[in-house]
Amino acid sequence: MAHMGDLKGRTILVTGGAKRIGREICRRLHAEGARVLIHYGGSAAAAEQTAAECGDAPLFQANLERTSDIFALFCDIEARIGRLDALVNNAARFTRVDPLEVTETDWDFIHSVNLKACFFCAQQAALLMRRQNPGGAGRIVNISSMGAFLAWPEHVHYCASKAGVIALTRGLAKAWAPAITVNSVAPGVIPFEEAGDPQIVQMARNTPAGQPGTGADIAEAVVYFLTCTQFVTGQTLQVDGGLGLR
């Protein structure tokens, strides 16, 4: 299958789908006719609201810090849904800590979800795709960050995790080609409740686009990777309003 084409009837899991960028991705995929599966960690009320906006999409709770929860999540999907066409690895954490003050707990808080869980969700999704899909075909889209490319002094631990996501994307694309494509979207400044933060406002103002991005901008890029030719794999699309330009 060179193109997945449209998303009608495709079963797509979005991790961290309850809020923010994840919610916008879920809403867009539902609008495209996909069957959205929404994973959430602790945001049960927000997840229920997002599910209601996505045609009462099925919800799956898991603490992605624990690989046992990840394995159980995909067993549950196989038992309840039976198949998976695509995974959007969106769940992530973001903290601001001076690198001289980062503790092991700070490091693990970020990396356990942003990098470790990203890998094990991709692994379990690929295994499920191989078991259930014709030719073992599937799509994986990892949400990374412009922090993987830029030097953010108070977010070094976060930036390292997101650079790791891009390395995973490239390696897994090669490992699982041609049946499963693996690509990444790197958002720039996409504020939600923190839109008024002076640092965010200044960063957005300094972006060539002159404004921050939206969750819908990221969802658009995700849809591209879910529908484009299978000849596109191992790529990272920077959706950043030009933030990374020098």
Secondary structure, 3 states (H helix, E strand, C coil): CCECCCCCCCEEEECCCCCHHHHHHHHHHHHCCCEEEEEECCCHHHHHHHHHHCCCCCEEECCCCCHHHHHHHHHHHHHHCCCCCEEEECCCCCCCCCCCCCCHHHHHHHHHHHHHHHHHHHHHHHHHHHHHCHHHCEEEEEECCHHHCCCCHHHHHHHHHHHHHHHHHHHHHHHHCCCEEEEEEEECCCCCCCCCCHHHHHHHHHCCCCCCCCHHHHHHHHHHHHHCECCCCCCEEEECCCCCCC
